[in-house]
Amino acid sequence: MSVQTDFEYDASEQETADTDGPTRTSIEKDDAFHILQNSRRRAVLRYLLDHDEEDRFVMRDLAEEVAAWEHDTTVQQLVSDERQRVYIALYQSHLPKLDDHDVIEYNQSRGVVEPTGLIEVFEPYLEESLHADTDLAVDGTDTHEESDERSEGRFTGTVSSLFKR
């Protein structure tokens, strides 16, 4: 049984040329969790949201940026194998999955990615404090400095909002 989620956006703000059918305005919680489960998909979503002034992305450029984040380097310093591993995974798995859930429009043959309005529902869950290499800890056992307490509060609020019914 799947539950309809609170993950929604205002479809009236989206101009769409899609005439194939109605635009999705929500995503089920299980699907949202599945999308957020993978660090590469989170990196793709974060990149698209950080560059929201653009409405079309070249898949190769997107793969290079994700690879650079994963290897904590710049696009110019990536080696071919690092680029290729990320490119193949995005091409074969992650971008088609995001497209299947209507988070992006992915033209695989042209290598073009276009975010849909549904991408906005993921923004609160992609804060820098939620980066893949950030550990989760029980209050009082965190090894980070006290300055991180504010980001922990935001994280707790974000996680709590995921479980609202």
C-alpha positions in Angstrom: 0.0 0.0 0.0 1.5 3.4 -0.9 0.6 6.6 0.8 0.2 9.9 -1.1 2.8 12.3 0.2 2.9 15.9 1.2 5.6 16.4 -1.4 3.8 18.7 -3.8 4.4 21.8 -5.7 2.3 24.5 -7.3 1.7 23.4 -10.9 0.4 26.8 -11.9 4.0 28.2 -11.6 5.3 25.8 -14.2 5.0 26.6 -17.9 4.8 23.3 -19.7 4.9 22.5 -23.4 4.2 18.9 -22.6 1.0 17.9 -24.3 1.3 14.1 -23.7 -0.8 14.3 -20.5 -1.3 15.9 -17.2 1.7 17.2 -15.3 2.4 15.3 -12.1 2.2 17.5 -9.0 3.1 15.0 -6.3 5.1 11.9 -5.7 4.5 9.0 -3.3 6.7 8.9 -0.2 8.1 5.5 -1.1 9.2 6.8 -4.5 10.7 10.0 -3.0 12.6 8.0 -0.4 13.8 5.7 -3.2 15.0 8.6 -5.3 16.8 10.2 -2.3 18.4 6.9 -1.3 21.2 7.1 -3.8 24.0 9.8 -3.5 24.3 10.2 -7.2 20.7 10.9 -7.7 20.9 13.4 -4.8 23.9 15.0 -6.5 22.0 15.3 -9.8 19.0 16.9 -8.0 21.2 19.2 -6.0 23.0 20.3 -9.2 19.8 20.9 -11.1 18.3 22.9 -8.2 21.6 24.9 -7.8 21.4 25.9 -11.5 17.7 26.6 -11.6 18.2 29.6 -14.0 18.9 27.0 -16.7 16.1 24.9 -18.1 18.2 22.4 -20.2 21.3 20.5 -19.3 23.8 18.5 -21.3 24.0 15.1 -19.7 27.8 14.9 -20.2 28.3 18.2 -18.2 26.0 16.9 -15.5 28.0 13.7 -15.2 31.3 15.6 -15.0 30.0 17.8 -12.2 28.7 14.8 -10.2 32.0 12.9 -10.7 33.9 16.0 -9.5 31.8 16.2 -6.4 32.3 12.4 -5.7 36.0 12.7 -6.1 36.3 16.0 -4.3 38.1 17.6 -7.2 37.4 19.9 -10.1 36.0 18.8 -13.5 39.4 19.7 -15.1 41.3 17.3 -12.7 39.0 14.3 -13.3 40.6 11.3 -15.0 38.7 9.6 -17.8 37.7 6.5 -15.7 36.1 8.7 -13.0 34.1 10.5 -15.7 33.1 7.3 -17.5 31.9 5.4 -14.3 29.5 8.2 -13.4 28.4 8.9 -16.9 27.4 5.2 -17.5 25.6 5.0 -14.1 23.6 8.2 -14.8 22.9 7.2 -18.5 21.8 3.6 -17.7 20.1 3.9 -14.3 19.8 7.2 -12.4 18.5 9.6 -15.0 16.0 7.1 -16.4 14.7 6.5 -12.9 14.3 10.3 -12.3 12.5 10.5 -15.7 10.2 7.6 -14.8 9.1 9.5 -11.8 8.6 12.7 -13.8 11.2 14.6 -11.8 13.1 15.3 -15.0 12.5 15.0 -18.7 15.5 12.9 -20.0 16.1 12.6 -23.7 18.6 9.7 -23.7 19.4 9.7 -27.4 20.2 13.5 -27.4 21.8 13.5 -23.9 19.6 16.3 -22.7 18.1 16.7 -19.2 15.3 19.1 -18.3 14.0 19.4 -14.8 10.3 19.5 -14.2 8.5 21.4 -11.5 8.3 18.3 -9.4 12.0 18.7 -8.7 11.2 21.5 -6.2 9.7 19.0 -3.7 13.3 17.6 -3.1 14.9 21.0 -2.3 14.4 20.9 1.5 16.1 17.4 1.6 19.2 18.4 -0.3 20.7 21.0 2.0 24.5 20.9 2.3 24.1 19.6 5.8 22.5 16.5 4.4 25.5 15.7 2.1 26.2 12.0 1.7 29.4 12.0 3.8 27.5 13.6 6.8 27.0 11.0 9.6 23.8 10.9 11.6 24.2 10.8 15.3 22.0 10.6 18.4 21.9 13.9 20.4 24.9 14.1 22.8 27.1 11.7 20.7 27.9 14.1 17.9 31.6 14.6 17.4 31.2 17.9 15.5 31.7 21.3 17.1 28.8 23.1 18.8 28.4 25.4 15.8 26.8 22.4 14.0 23.9 22.4 16.4 21.9 24.8 14.1 22.3 22.5 11.1 21.4 19.5 13.3 18.1 21.3 14.2 17.4 21.9 10.5 18.2 18.3 9.8 15.8 17.1 12.6 13.1 19.3 11.2 13.7 18.0 7.7 13.5 14.4 8.8 10.4 15.1 10.9 8.7 16.6 7.9 9.4 13.4 6.0 7.2 11.4 8.4 4.2 13.8 8.5 1.0 12.3 7.3 
